[in-house]
Amino acid sequence: MNMTDAQALNRPRTDAAWLDAHWMPYTGNRDFKSHPRMMASASGCYYTDIDGKKIFDGLSGLWTCGLGHGRPEIVEAASRQLASMDYSPAFQFGHPLSFALANKLKELTPEGLDYVFFTGSGSESADTSLKMARAYWRLRGQASKSLLIGREKGYHGVNFGGISVGGIGANRKMFGQGIAADHLPHTQPPAGVFHRGMGPAEGPHGVVLAEDLLKL
């Protein structure tokens, strides 16, 4: 697809000096800024880049747009809410819709999951859950119960707690010692190994992993 004259006139800057101000996460910045890949718009399950090329969105944005891009009902609802109130603080103040959503989620979850704590991202959620776990045991009078357990190759976001309990070494190698955590082996067999489930050496149905957890 070729760019129209209007698209060419509105083409954003992509020179290195302009791009240098934005330090991009999880990106080889030098490589990207020498060959930038810039999106211009999105609709349905496709992005369109600044050259007019359509690209299938196989990741739903960054796992955030599972319903697709530009859906009219979502655009209308967001516009309506922005016109009424764009933000309401949750510290010492509230808004009826957050309580309505919390109660709706409570209806949809299994019995016993009765409370909702909202966060702004998956990484924030992971770190908040670690704090909640520590706080719970302190309030129960067991402050020494503080060991965090993750799994090799596990991903729990990119904040400090998440990379500590996560099992992806590359995510934490630049930051030194994180929060102390033990990691269970991953259930995925080594590369090139074929077997049907967990073999006899691993115990029936992978029970060895449960036993490892009890030893921690």
N, C-alpha and C positions, 0 to 999 in steps of 0.2 A: 504494500500500500504506500503510495507516494504522498508526501506532505502537500497540503494546499498552500497557496501563497499566504493565507492568514495564519496557518500553523507555523510557517517559516518565520513570519514577523514576530510571532509570540513565543518563539522557541527560547527556553531559558538558557542562561549562561552555563557553560560547562567547562570553562577554562580552569586550569589548576589553581590560579590565584583566588578565584571565587569559591571553588569547592574546598579550599584548605581550611576554612573557618569551621566546618562541621567535621568533628572527629567521630567517625561512624563505628558503632559497636560490632564485634564479630565480623569484621571486614578487613581485608588487606587494603588499608587506605591508600597506600602509594599506587597499588595496582588499579584500584577502582578509579582513582582520580586521573589516571592516565587513559583509562578506557571506561568512562562512566556509563552506567546503565540506569537511565532515569525514566521513571513512570510518569505519565501525564494524566491518566484517568482510569476509572474502573467501572465495569458494569456486569452484573451477573457473576459469572465465574471467570471473567477475563480482565486482565489489565491491558492498557494500551500505552506503549512507551512514547517518548517524544518524537520518534520517527514514524509513528503511526502503526507500529507492529503490534498485533494482538498476542498476548501471552496468557496461557492458561494458568490460573491461580491454583496450583495444586496444594498449597499450604493454608488456604483460607486466610490470606493476609499473613499473619504470624500466629496462626491458630486463633484468630479473633473474629473472623468474618464467615462463620460457617453457614449463615443464611444467604450469602452472596452480597455483592456490592450494589449500592444504589437502588435498593428495593423501595418503591414509592411509599409504602406504608411506614417503613422505618424512617425515611426522610421526613415524612409528614409529622410523625410522632415526635421526632427529635426537634423539628422546627417549632412545633407547638409548645413543647416544654421550654425551649430556649427563650421563646417570646414571653413566657410566663415567669420563669425563674431559671437562670442558668446554673446556679450553684447554691446549695444550702450547707453550711458547716454541720459536721456531726459531733463537734465538741460542745457540749452543753446546750445544743440546739438540735432540732429535728425537723423532718418534713414528712407529711402523711404518706407519700409514695414509697419512702424507704421502708416504712413499717408494713405497708401493703405488700411489697415485694417479699419482705422477710416472712410474712405469714403465708404467702403463696408457696414459697420454697418449703416451709414447714409442712404444708399439706402434701407436697410431692415426695418428701423424704420418708424413710422408714421411721416407725415409732421409736422414740427415744432421742432422735436428732431434733431437738426442740428450739435451738437458738442459732441465729445467723449473725456472723461478723463479716461485714463487707470490707473488701480490700480493693486496691487499684490495679493489681496485676498478679500473675501467677507467682512471680518471684517474691513479691510482698506477702502473698498468701503462705508460701513455704516458710519464710522467716518468721511470720506471725505465729504459725503453728508450732514452731520450735520454742518460741517464747511462752506460748500457752502451756506446752507440755512441761517446761521447767517450772512455771508458776504453779501449775496444778499440784505437782509433788511437793513443792515448798509449802503450799497451803495445807497439804495433808500431813505436814510434819516430817517429810522425808526429803529434805533438801539435798541429801547426798545421792539421791536417785536422779542422776543428771546425764547418764551416758546416752548419747545419740547414736542410732544405728541406721546405716544406709546400706546400699547395695552397689556392688561393682557395676559400672556402666549406667547407673541410675541418674536421672536428670531431675533436678528440683529447682530450676531457675538459676539466676546468675547473681543474686545478692549473696552476702558473705556467708550466711547460714546455709543457703541452698547449695553453694559450691562445696561447702565443708561436708555435708552429709551426702551430696551427690557423688557418684562414682566415676566421674570423668576427670582424670588427672589433668588433662590439658586446660580445663577450666579454672584450675587453681594454682598451676605451677608458677605463675608470675607473682603470686601474692603471699607466698610463704605459708607459715603455719596458720591454719584456720581454726575453727571451733573443733575441739577434740571429738572424734567420731570413729566408730568401728564400721567396717564394711563387710557384709556377707558376700560370698561368691555369687556371680551372676548365674542364672539357670541356663543361659545360652552356652552350648558346647564350644570348645575351641574351634578356630577356623579349620576347615578341612575334615572335621570329625563328623561321621554320620552314625547316629544310633537312634533307636526307637525309645524315646523317653529317657528316664534315668535308668542306667544299667545296674546290675547287681552290686557293683562296687560302690555305687552311690546310695544304695539302700532302696527299699520299695517306695516308689512314687516320690522320690526325692526327700524322704524323711530326714536324710542327713542334714539338709539345710535347716530344718526345724530344730534339729539337735544342736547345730552350730549356734543358732539364735539363743537357745537356752543356756549355752555355755558363756555367752557374753555378759 
